[in-house]
Amino acid sequence: MTDKLTGLIAGKPAPTGGVGAAHVGAGLPAMRPVQALQGLLLLMLLLLALPLWAAAPRELDWPALIPEGAPVIPPQLTPLHDMSQLSDALSAESAPAAHQQAPDAPVVKDLDGQQIKLPGYIVPLEVSEEGRTTEFLLVPYYGACIHVPPPPANQIVHIFSEMGVRVEDLYQPYWIEGKLQVRASRSELADAGYQMEAEKIYAYVLK
Amino acid sequence: MYLLRLALASLANRRFTALLTAFAIALSVCLLLAVERVRTEARASFASTISGTDLIVGARSGSVNLLLYSVFRIGNATNNIRWDSFQHYAQDPRVKWAIPISLGDSHRGYRVMGTTGDYFSHYQYGRRQHLALSQGRAFADDPFEVVLGAEVADALHYKLGDKLVLAHGVAAISLVKHDDKPFTVVGVLERTGTPVDRTLHIGLAGMEAIHIDWHNGVPARGAGRISAEQARSMDLQPAAITAFMLGLNSKIATFSVQREINEYRSEPLLAILPGVALQELWSLMGTAEQALFVVSLFVVLTGLIGMLTAILTSLNERRREMAILRSVGARPWHIAGLLVLEALALAVAGIAAGLGLLYAGIALAQGYLQANYGLYLPLAWPSAHEWTLLAIILGAALLMGSVPAWRAYRQSLADGLSIHL
């Protein structure tokens, strides 16, 4: 009854263009026959693997969503939650809140339109009648931890999924594959960020 | 085919036990399907109640609690929040729309919700559907106007222009009523299949007006009373509301706005993402659902074992039947096939009767469940999942039928035509 979901959405990752094993055969002449045979075999294997390789989406990790030259936020040296102030309830109330430090965080524009694969936790926004989550935010960590600020805009991907995914457990990470869209910031709204139409969603398992 | 006819004829000969066996299977199948259906429909109706709302904000309590009282009208608010706080976030540049909600009163068991016209234009349910009026219009400037949910209008037979009196508190039979300030029905909403159907909507000013002279926690008496006419001319700006819903310009900003609200310094507030709170609710209910499912599975198993027992015990009585069949040329596998078909016939009859019971039950209880629990059970064909369950039951019945079949096969070989005296 609990259809534990794994691969749910049938999809075809578009080819990302193959850069590959063109130079592998260059060193062959100097080799002894056995080695040459081995080399040839390797080459064949690589050639066989090439189509698969080319079709695979680019795997991203979360730091890749932050552009190279992004301004580094100076570390806030005052503790976010200072236990010494616990006794003084009023001053604790007026202590700086752990709010987002850089709401309009910059985004990596080069990623726009790329076929990517990204692991993360699903925060459901829209749930269909069948109980499938059709719109969600993908985040690098799931937030029971309220001691640190929420992730900045460039660490959140707003994802739509036609088919949806049945989320049984908020603490289960998923791989999401699809084409990433990068929206530049309209300054006053701070709505810069990443969006994606998910093609494949499947559970992230530890290898 | 003749084998099936023989099996049916043999069953007809023992119709009383056969009927009882089929009935036991029918009851268990009905129970299993009913549990499954209530489970899926409850989930579906919960999921389709709110859509397009990014954050729900209320007094600090728990996320599931806030979701239940603000959206599903289940349970009560722990505290009100200040109007200023609502204003502060309604004017935030990241916020696209904001709907204030004020709860706490009722009319004959149906909850009353104070809100603004924005509720009708921005609240969404199902697949991003907006509310629509089937008759009349939304409430306007006069504080004493009410818009009814479809269920309220149907059940209490109200039509446009009718006057009704709201009651203080949320009990079905209320002893304290706001009977000095009657409301006029100005609109009825389309049916949505959500708690909106069971709600009476009034303006925030109306909510303020009916409580304006309640200074000591009881209605004012004598000269302290403020009439509806007087109330109309007073300032009816509420000082507090129960909760509010927010739609944001960018979903990416959800977390930062949520955190900001949770850490709002002027007042302790709680902001929740409805999708996440629903998920939490489901994981709470999940355990109970699993338990119910397992129990009903075992009931089905009991029904099938009852069938197995009935067939097995009949084997001895039917030695002569088998012997006659053998004598007229039936082979041992014919005998075995006969018994498998018998089990199959019983299971099919049981499943068919179970489905019949289920639909009869749904047809009978539909109105009651809708009115009392807000749970709408449609008279729909079995879903793919339910068909799978039925197929599994049938498979299990066949497997069980093969036990007596195998025994009869062996016996009919050994017994032959001889009758032991």
Chai-1 contact restraints between the chains, C-beta under 6 A:
chainA,res_idxA,chainB,res_idxB,connection_type,confidence,min_distance_angstrom,max_distance_angstrom,comment,restraint_id
A,M1,B,F293,contact,1.0,0.0,6.0,A-B,restraint_1
A,A97,B,E263,contact,1.0,0.0,6.0,A-B,restraint_2
A,H99,B,R259,contact,1.0,0.0,6.0,A-B,restraint_3
A,H99,B,E260,contact,1.0,0.0,6.0,A-B,restraint_4
A,Q100,B,S256,contact,1.0,0.0,6.0,A-B,restraint_5
A,P103,B,S256,contact,1.0,0.0,6.0,A-B,restraint_6
A,P124,B,G275,contact,1.0,0.0,6.0,A-B,restraint_7
A,P124,B,Q279,contact,1.0,0.0,6.0,A-B,restraint_8
A,L125,B,G275,contact,1.0,0.0,6.0,A-B,restraint_9
A,V127,B,A47,contact,1.0,0.0,6.0,A-B,restraint_10
A,V127,B,G275,contact,1.0,0.0,6.0,A-B,restraint_11
A,V127,B,L278,contact,1.0,0.0,6.0,A-B,restraint_12
A,E129,B,A44,contact,1.0,0.0,6.0,A-B,restraint_13
A,E129,B,A47,contact,1.0,0.0,6.0,A-B,restraint_14
A,E129,B,S48,contact,1.0,0.0,6.0,A-B,restraint_15
A,G131,B,R43,contact,1.0,0.0,6.0,A-B,restraint_16
A,G131,B,A47,contact,1.0,0.0,6.0,A-B,restraint_17
A,P150,B,F255,contact,1.0,0.0,6.0,A-B,restraint_18
A,P150,B,S256,contact,1.0,0.0,6.0,A-B,restraint_19
A,P150,B,R259,contact,1.0,0.0,6.0,A-B,restraint_20
A,A153,B,I252,contact,1.0,0.0,6.0,A-B,restraint_21
A,I156,B,I252,contact,1.0,0.0,6.0,A-B,restraint_22
A,H158,B,K251,contact,1.0,0.0,6.0,A-B,restraint_23
A,H158,B,I252,contact,1.0,0.0,6.0,A-B,restraint_24
A,L170,B,Q279,contact,1.0,0.0,6.0,A-B,restraint_25
A,E188,B,P93,contact,1.0,0.0,6.0,A-B,restraint_26
A,L189,B,N249,contact,1.0,0.0,6.0,A-B,restraint_27
A,D191,B,N249,contact,1.0,0.0,6.0,A-B,restraint_28
A,D191,B,S250,contact,1.0,0.0,6.0,A-B,restraint_29
A,G193,B,I252,contact,1.0,0.0,6.0,A-B,restraint_30
